[in-house]
Amino acid sequence: MIERADQLVLEFVSKVADAAHGRLRPEQRLDYVQRLRASVERARGGSEDARHVAKVIAGFGTPDDLIDREVRRLAAAQQALQQTADQAAQPIGEDDTAVFPVVVDDGGPRRGVASDAADDRRPPPGVIYGRRVARERISRQADRPAPLMRLRRAAMAGGNPMATGGRDARTIFLNNRRETLALVLLVVAGLLVPFRLATVAIFPVPAIVWAAAALILLSCQGWSFSDRLIGLAAPVVAYAIGGVLLGAARSEGGSVQAFMVSFHNVSGVLFILGTAAAVSWLAFRLLDPPPRESGNNRR
């Protein structure tokens, strides 16, 4: 039920983002989706009941109505900004001028100010030096990227901000813990292949880990059923079909024993490659999910 409630919110936000396409600029769409997601979460109040969440979403109205209201709000804000700019552009008479106060800076004596008065109001040398050092540090910190910022940007380079609500990869994986666990188990299954581990009954340890990942993967709702099948089938197909083809091609003499030796030598590597392809595909689909089909398209 928890996954179902979260899925309802994500589907609603994704539909609103699709309705905003072509009517709002990209930065406006992203800002509106973020504010809408926050409003839904506040109205939801932490409830995990799918029926209650559906009622909350219905109270917001249809995606088209929401976008219409946002377009009208932006137009009114733009009109008010234009009126303010027009008023500011009006000429100012002599009686409207104001006398600005003297600004104290770190420079030398100012024009129109006596030398003694300027020396009295000038900051001490220690204060001037401290300000200079502070400006240099702030300038260096502004040019320096935040920790892991490049990695986070690379992780979200292909992400759809309309579908993810502007979240980064770390937030997506944390909010989809079951999917993340399935990906981790698939990676572990592939990494265990090169190690000669003792079998459990008659089953090798990588196969047991892969089976656990398969059970969790089938129960995940973050991917479509076809994506889940691709994630499960890629390591198996690479192991079985690829191993048979390469094993037959590399076997010498055509005997069954030579084929089995060749199959055993290449099947493990192919299983690792298939697992890497499956994890890459599932992670991509989790970061950038495909658009949901509407009810009219399904009929």
Beta strands, then each sheet from edge to edge (+ up, - down):
end
